[in-house]
Amino acid sequence: VPAQSAHVVRHPLRQGRSARCRLALRHGVSPNATNTPDAGAVAAAEPTPAGGSVAALAGALAASLGIMGTRLGHDVESERQLTQMQHRLRQLIQDDAHAYNQLMSAYKIPKQEPERPRSISMALHLATEIPIEVAELACEIGSVIHASTPSVKQAVRSDMIVGMIMAIAAAEAGLHTASYNMQLNQHVMESTSARAARAIRNLEELKRLCYTPPPFESAL
């Protein structure tokens, strides 16, 4: 159970959230996409949707639990923040699958073609930036949920805690995916490592803020 404190994890990423949504719109993509995969779609014998999309879905579900709690607690500002981040994560579910498809297309370019290395690097960079953003947003979601938990109804506080656990899981999954992709290309490693490192620090801060042993651990 998280400490009963109004302290909020302050991430510089929050200030860039609106800019990211504007960027999505500039590329012709709605930040409010609603086409999310279900378990059957993930289980299908297809390469997408897969890990990155599932990480984004976990983050969106974490936000949904927070939205439910803040609505019941009439915390309008926290509800607004969580809703905005949930919408962006729902878009990232689709974006991750598209990025994977672009990467596979780049790998299919004949090796003798001069544009092949650049095409692969660009596609891999996008496929790395997306799960890092998932991790960033998940950390923000966890911090907002933590800050608003003391003011929500007692009946839904356990749901808010589940939301924080889901947010941590989404961030972990996003960073794992990004780390794997970074190791495939030195340029991608150099261009994304600083952003990934900030996300890792934010995740560790969120864990320290939120985590105490579950009741069954304390009883052992």
C-alpha positions in Angstrom: 0.0 0.0 0.0 1.5 3.4 -0.9 2.3 5.9 1.8 -0.6 8.2 2.5 1.1 11.3 1.2 0.1 14.1 -1.2 3.6 14.2 -2.6 3.7 14.0 -6.4 6.6 12.7 -8.5 7.6 15.7 -10.6 8.6 14.6 -14.1 9.8 17.0 -16.7 8.0 14.7 -19.2 4.6 16.0 -18.1 5.3 19.4 -19.7 6.0 17.7 -23.0 2.8 15.7 -23.1 0.8 18.2 -25.0 3.6 18.7 -27.5 3.6 14.9 -28.1 -0.1 15.0 -28.8 0.4 17.9 -31.2 3.2 15.9 -32.9 0.9 13.0 -33.4 -1.7 15.2 -35.0 0.9 16.8 -37.2 1.7 13.4 -38.6 -2.0 12.8 -39.3 -2.6 10.5 -36.3 -5.4 11.1 -33.8 -4.2 11.1 -30.1 -7.7 9.7 -29.2 -7.6 6.5 -31.1 -9.9 3.8 -29.6 -9.1 0.7 -31.6 -7.4 -1.4 -28.9 -6.5 -5.1 -29.2 -8.0 -7.8 -27.1 -6.4 -10.9 -25.8 -7.4 -12.8 -28.9 -5.7 -10.4 -31.2 -2.5 -10.6 -29.2 -2.6 -14.4 -29.2 -3.1 -14.6 -32.9 -0.2 -16.1 -35.0 0.8 -12.6 -36.2 3.8 -10.5 -35.2 1.6 -7.6 -34.2 0.1 -6.5 -31.8 2.8 -7.7 -29.4 4.9 -6.6 -26.5 5.1 -2.9 -27.1 1.4 -2.6 -27.8 0.6 -4.7 -24.7 2.8 -2.4 -22.6 0.9 0.6 -23.9 -2.4 -1.2 -23.2 -1.3 -1.9 -19.6 -0.6 1.8 -19.2 -3.9 2.8 -20.6 -5.7 0.4 -18.2 -3.7 1.8 -15.3 -5.0 5.3 -16.3 -8.5 4.0 -16.6 -8.5 2.8 -13.0 -7.2 6.2 -11.9 -9.9 7.9 -13.9 -12.5 5.8 -12.2 -11.2 6.7 -8.8 -10.8 10.4 -9.5 -14.2 10.7 -11.0 -15.8 9.2 -7.9 -13.6 11.5 -5.8 -14.5 14.5 -7.9 -10.8 15.2 -8.5 -11.3 17.0 -11.8 -7.7 18.0 -12.5 -6.3 14.5 -11.9 -9.1 13.0 -14.0 -8.2 15.4 -16.8 -4.5 14.5 -16.7 -5.1 10.8 -16.6 -7.6 11.0 -19.5 -5.2 12.9 -21.7 -2.4 10.3 -21.0 -4.8 7.4 -21.5 -5.8 8.7 -24.9 -2.1 9.0 -25.9 -1.4 5.5 -24.8 -4.3 4.1 -26.8 -2.8 5.7 -29.8 0.6 4.3 -29.0 -0.9 0.8 -29.0 -1.5 1.3 -32.7 1.7 3.2 -33.3 3.9 0.4 -31.9 2.4 -2.1 -34.3 2.9 0.3 -37.3 6.5 0.9 -36.2 7.2 -2.8 -36.2 5.7 -3.2 -39.7 7.8 -0.3 -40.9 10.9 -1.9 -39.5 10.2 -5.2 -41.2 9.7 -3.4 -44.5 13.1 -1.7 -44.0 14.7 -5.1 -43.4 13.3 -6.4 -46.7 15.1 -3.7 -48.7 17.8 -5.5 -50.8 21.1 -5.3 -49.1 22.8 -3.7 -52.1 20.4 -0.7 -52.0 22.3 2.3 -50.5 19.2 3.6 -48.6 18.8 0.3 -46.6 20.9 1.2 -43.6 19.3 4.6 -43.2 15.8 3.1 -43.6 16.5 0.5 -41.0 18.0 3.0 -38.6 15.1 5.4 -38.9 12.5 2.6 -38.4 14.4 1.2 -35.5 14.6 4.6 -33.9 10.8 5.0 -34.1 10.3 1.5 -32.7 12.5 2.5 -29.8 11.0 6.0 -29.1 7.5 4.6 -28.8 8.1 2.2 -25.9 10.2 4.8 -24.1 7.2 7.2 -24.4 5.0 4.4 -23.0 7.3 4.2 -20.0 7.3 7.9 -19.5 3.6 8.1 -19.6 3.2 5.1 -17.3 5.4 6.8 -14.7 3.4 10.0 -14.9 0.1 8.0 -14.5 1.5 6.2 -11.5 2.5 9.5 -9.8 -0.9 11.1 -10.5 -2.7 8.1 -9.1 -0.5 8.1 -6.0 -1.1 11.8 -5.4 -4.9 11.4 -5.7 -5.4 8.2 -3.8 -5.8 9.8 -0.3 -8.8 11.8 -1.6 -10.7 9.0 -3.3 -13.4 6.9 -1.7 -12.2 4.2 0.6 -14.0 1.6 -1.4 -11.9 2.2 -4.5 -8.5 2.7 -2.9 -7.4 -0.9 -3.6 -8.3 -0.3 -7.3 -6.1 2.8 -7.3 -3.2 0.7 -5.9 -3.8 -1.9 -8.7 -3.6 1.1 -11.1 -0.2 2.0 -9.7 1.0 -1.6 -10.0 -0.2 -1.7 -13.6 1.6 1.6 -14.3 4.9 0.2 -13.0 4.4 -2.9 -15.1 3.8 -0.9 -18.2 6.9 1.2 -17.6 9.0 -1.9 -17.0 7.7 -3.5 -20.2 8.2 -0.4 -22.3 11.8 0.0 -21.1 12.5 -3.6 -21.7 11.3 -3.3 -25.3 13.3 -0.1 -25.8 16.5 -1.6 -24.4 16.3 -4.6 -26.7 15.9 -2.3 -29.8 18.7 0.0 -28.6 21.1 -2.9 -28.7 20.5 -3.5 -32.3 21.8 -0.2 -33.6 24.6 2.0 -32.3 23.1 5.2 -33.7 19.7 4.4 -32.0 21.6 3.6 -28.8 23.3 7.0 -28.8 20.2 9.0 -29.7 17.8 7.4 -27.2 20.0 6.4 -24.2 19.6 9.7 -22.4 15.8 9.6 -22.7 15.7 6.0 -21.6 17.9 6.7 -18.6 15.5 9.5 -17.5 12.6 7.1 -17.8 14.5 4.5 -15.7 15.1 7.1 -12.9 11.4 8.1 -13.0 10.4 4.5 -12.7 12.7 3.9 -9.7 11.4 7.0 -8.0 7.8 5.9 -8.6 8.6 2.5 -7.1 10.1 4.0 -4.0 7.1 6.3 -3.6 4.5 3.7 -4.1 5.8 0.3 -2.9 5.4 -1.4 0.5 5.2 -5.2 0.8 1.8 -6.7 0.1 -0.1 -8.1 3.1 0.8 -11.7 2.3 4.5 -10.8 2.4 4.2 -9.1 5.8 2.4 -12.1 7.2 5.3 -14.5 6.3 
